[in-house]
Every structure is written in structure tokens, then in C-alpha cells.
Amino acid sequence: MKTRLLSPLLFFASLAVLALLVTAPALRAAADPAVKLTPLADRVRVEIGGQLFTEYIYRGASRPYLYPVNAVDGTSLVRDFPMKDTPGEDHDHKHHRALMFVHSDVNKIDFWNEGTAGTKFPKGDTVNDGIVEAQSGDVGLLRVKNRWLSPDGKLIATDDTTLRFRGHAHARTLDYEVTIHAQPGTPLVLGDNKDGTMSIRVAQWMNAPRKEKGKDIPGAGTIITANGERNGAAWGKRAPWCDYSAPKDGKTYGIAIFDHPQNLRHPTWWMAREYGLFAANPFGQKDFEPAAKHPAGQGDYTVPAGGNLTLRYRFYFHSGDEKSGKVAEAYAAYAAGK
């Protein structure tokens, strides 16, 4: 019996087909976006490397917010309440919805608190006015519009918000940019109040040790600013960045917030609480610096009628504490435009 040999042309064609069959799955995998955004009826789902990172939820509450917020390994970094009832969690401050941008005094309307909590101002709503863009890719991009409404439906302000999501081997980043627009003919006053503004309520296991009603409350977390102020000493201080970290199941997880160098009143004040609230607030001067005895309204900021104000922040969700997570280096990169 004779063996028939393939012609050289047919032989190389067969090799090409075989190579295509072998590499096709890898090509499909490579084509999948590193960050995938999926618009749904009331939210935009954000996945990084095929795993849930967060969801931008824009219906069902008095303000848009991001929940959950997960570390690289899927560990939740934010408190579940009030979105979900988890045994053992504190139920204080029901308006602390994971990660959000809101302020407590905007033309004497309170967009931060809810119900009878906090200020005596009427409580407003931040209402989604459309998803402008939701783009997947190496960097996930989400652009939305919002309307800021008083309880009687009066339009107080609008905003254009842009979120950028990135994934790295040991970290996640979220760039949060908000441009607030004053209405034509009416100045917009962002009032001097501590309750605000770019915030996250960390998971309860991240809380720092504290005193409450004279009692020592244990906690494993550490708050530290770029200037070295720790835990309770960090509250009300100004610094370009602040970090909140804690160990869980043998690993340490951290959340840093970076204040952009071009932001109003950079470096910002930090509304960093040992019980888990963690926020950058450029409008709370009289509360954060009480010893200076600032006159009422010293920290107010007025956006002229028809004008706007842009604020930019980066959330850096990292492994380790601020040193092993190289927070200072990551901030330097952010400040340099990277």
C-alpha cells in the first residue's frame, strides 16, 4: 500500500487551519474588554476581568450611588446597609449609600441627609437625567447627567458626571469627575457644612477603634492622611490624599481617595470618621477648623449664575496598607495626569 503525501501547498494550508482552531479561543478572550459596562433598567453594571466590580445605581433612592464596591478578589469594601440587611451591621446614617457625591447645603437644600436627619434644610433629590455614554474597553467610561431638585420639584442645579474604571493586578481605580451647573439668572451657593461630599461608607470590618458615649469600641482599621495624621486626628485635616485600610482573613485591604491638584481649595478637608464614613469635603471649613473661629459662611462657595464648578477625585482600591499599597506613589501618578 502506498502512502500519499500532501502537496506542500495543501500541507501549509492545513497547518494554518489548525493554528486558527487552536488560537481562536485565545483571540476571543483577548477581544473581551478588560472593563465591561452593561446598562440595565435602573443601573449600569461594571465588570473587570469578568468579575463584578460595582454598579452605578441611579433609581430607587434620593441620589445615584455605587454599590457594591469589590476588591480584586471579590471582597466587599463597603457597608451593605441600607441597600441590604446584613446581620451584625450598624444601621446608623441610612443616607450613607456606599459611594456617592452629594452635599448638605446647596442653596439651603440638603442633598446629603434624608428625612429628619442632619440639617434643618428641606431634603432634595438628585435625579438621573440620562445615560450619555457607557463604553467598555481597557478603561470603562460612564457619562451621565443629573438634575438637583428641591422637595417641591424646583430645579436647583444640574451636573455632568463622568466615571472612569480601571483594573490592575492588585488594585482597582475609579475616577469620579463632576461638573455642577448653576441655573441661568440664579447663583448657586454650596454652603459651609461638614456633611459631604465625595464619600464612601466603608465595610464595618474596616472601622477604626473609637470612643462612643464614653465606651471604647474596638476596630481593626487605620485612617491616615498624606501628612501622617491617624484615625481621629485625621478628621477635619487638609491633605492631598487620605487612606483607610484594615485586615480581613489574613489580608489587608485599603481605600484611598485622591484630591485632584486643580480642585477647589486643594488640598481638601477630610470628613474621615472612625465609624466608617470617609469623605473629601471642600465646603466644611467652619466645622473642620473651629479653633480659627471663622465667621458664618466663610467656607461657602458661590457658582455664578450660568456658571459651573468641576471637581475631580480618584478612588484607589488597593492591597495592603498605605505603605505596601504605595498610595503616595499612586497619588503622584494621578497628580501627574496618569
Buried (B, 14 or more C-beta within 10 A) or exposed (E): EEEEEEEEEEEEEEEEEEEEEEEEEEEEEEEEBBBBBEEEEEBBBBBBBEEEBBBBBBEEBBBBBBBBBBBBEEBBBBBBBBBEEEEEBEEEBEBBBBBBBBBBBBBBBBBBBBEEBBBEBEBBBBBBBEBEEBEBEEBBBBBBBBBBBBEEEEEBBBBBBBBBBBBBEBBBBBBBBBBBBBBEEBEBBBBBBBBBBBBBBBBBBBBBBBEEEEEEEEBBBBBBBBBEBEBBBBBBBBBBBBBBBBBBEEEBBBBBBBBBBEBBBBBBBBBBBBBBBBBBBBBBBBBBBEEEEBEEEEBBBBBEEEEBBBBBBBBBBBBBBBEEBBBBEBBBBBBEEE
